[in-house]
Structures are given as structure tokens and as C-alpha cells.
Amino acid sequence: MRARNRAAKADATEQRVMEGWANAPLGEDGKPRRWTAHEGDQYRYMRAIPTMPMCLACHGENIAPEVTAAIRANYPGDQATGFAPGQLRGAFSICWDEAALSRAIRKGETAQ
């Protein structure tokens, strides 16, 4: 929800799903939450990215000055810092149209 890369900014659907996960990015099983949908001719999949301790080096509150400089140089307008362990940091999001999904399924079937 707080993008580092402007090109990866969440669309309205992604924003809505992540807002639902904001207070609990992990499910009862301790795994990141997932979401799927079939919208028109598109299939969508998302998986929450909870902030883990190692994420804090680049996404936490106390980032080393050289890392901060690199972030500013490569990602002007960065909003992806200030996270604490366990917070929702974002999501992996994939969208396939029916034709691409069918090709992937056929390819997977022939590889078996």
C-alpha cells in the first residue's frame, strides 16, 4: 500500500484486498494470506508480504545512511519505509487472461 517503485503501485482491487489484510497479513495457519478471483476473462492471485526482521534493513525505521541514499537515488518518492515486524508490507500480485492461463496449464501438463 506504500509503494517503493511507482510502477508497482497497487490498482483499486489490489488496494482493497490489502486494506482487508492490513491488521492481519498472516492467516490462522501462520502463512501469508492469499486471494484469488476470476473477473471477466482475467484470473487474479495475490499473496500478502508480511514484514519479516530481515526486511527492516531496507523497509524499517532505522535504515543505514548508505541504504537510505541508495533508495532515494533509485526510488524518488519512496513510501516503503517505517515498517515494523509483522506489518503488511505489500503483496505479490499476478493477473492472467484466459489465453495465457490456458497456455501455462497446457505447458505444465506436457512437462509432467
C-alpha positions in Angstrom: 0.0 0.0 0.0 3.1 2.2 0.4 5.0 1.7 -2.9 8.7 2.0 -3.3 8.6 1.7 -7.1 5.9 3.9 -8.7 5.5 1.4 -11.5 4.3 -1.2 -8.9 1.6 1.0 -7.4 -1.5 -1.0 -6.4 -4.6 -0.8 -8.6 -8.0 -0.3 -6.9 -8.6 -4.1 -6.5 -5.1 -4.7 -5.0 -5.6 -1.7 -2.7 -9.0 -3.1 -1.5 -7.6 -6.6 -0.8 -4.5 -5.3 1.0 -6.7 -3.0 3.2 -8.5 -6.1 4.3 -5.2 -7.7 5.3 -3.7 -4.6 6.9 -4.3 -5.8 10.5 -3.6 -9.5 9.9 -1.4 -10.3 6.9 -1.0 -13.9 8.2 -3.8 -16.4 8.4 -4.7 -18.6 11.3 -2.2 -21.2 9.9 0.6 -18.7 10.2 1.0 -18.4 6.4 0.6 -15.2 4.4 -3.0 -14.5 3.3 -3.9 -15.3 -0.3 -6.7 -14.0 -2.5 -7.9 -15.2 -5.9 -10.6 -14.0 -8.3 -12.0 -14.6 -11.7 -13.0 -11.2 -13.2 -14.3 -11.2 -16.7 -11.6 -13.0 -18.8 -8.9 -12.4 -16.1 -7.7 -14.6 -13.2 -6.1 -12.7 -10.3 -3.9 -14.0 -7.5 -2.4 -12.1 -4.6 -0.3 -13.1 -1.6 0.5 -10.9 1.3 4.0 -9.8 2.1 4.4 -9.5 5.9 7.4 -7.6 7.1 10.0 -10.0 8.4 13.0 -9.0 10.5 15.4 -9.1 7.5 13.0 -6.7 5.6 13.8 -4.0 8.2 17.2 -3.2 6.7 15.5 -1.5 3.7 11.9 -1.1 5.0 12.2 -0.4 8.7 12.6 2.7 10.7 16.4 2.7 11.3 17.9 2.3 7.9 21.6 2.7 7.4 22.5 6.0 5.8 24.1 4.4 2.7 21.0 2.3 2.2 18.8 5.4 2.5 20.9 7.2 0.0 20.6 4.3 -2.5 16.8 4.1 -2.0 16.5 7.9 -2.6 18.7 7.7 -5.7 16.8 4.8 -7.3 13.3 5.3 -6.0 12.4 9.0 -5.8 9.2 9.4 -3.8 9.7 6.1 -1.9 7.0 5.4 0.7 8.0 1.9 1.7 9.9 2.6 5.0 8.9 2.8 8.6 7.5 -0.8 8.9 7.7 -3.0 12.0 7.9 -6.8 12.0 4.6 -8.4 11.3 3.1 -5.5 9.4 1.7 -5.9 5.9 4.4 -4.5 3.6 2.6 -5.2 0.3 1.6 -8.1 -1.9 2.7 -10.2 -4.8 0.0 -9.8 -7.5 -0.4 -11.7 -10.7 -3.1 -11.3 -13.4 -3.6 -13.7 -16.2 -6.0 -13.6 -19.1 -7.7 -16.8 -20.0 -5.5 -17.5 -23.0 -2.3 -17.0 -21.1 -3.5 -19.2 -18.2 -4.6 -22.0 -20.7 -1.1 -21.9 -22.3 0.5 -22.2 -18.9 -1.7 -25.1 -17.9 -1.0 -26.9 -21.2 2.7 -26.3 -20.8 2.6 -27.7 -17.2 0.7 -30.8 -18.3 3.3 -31.6 -21.0 6.2 -31.1 -18.6 4.8 -33.9 -16.3 
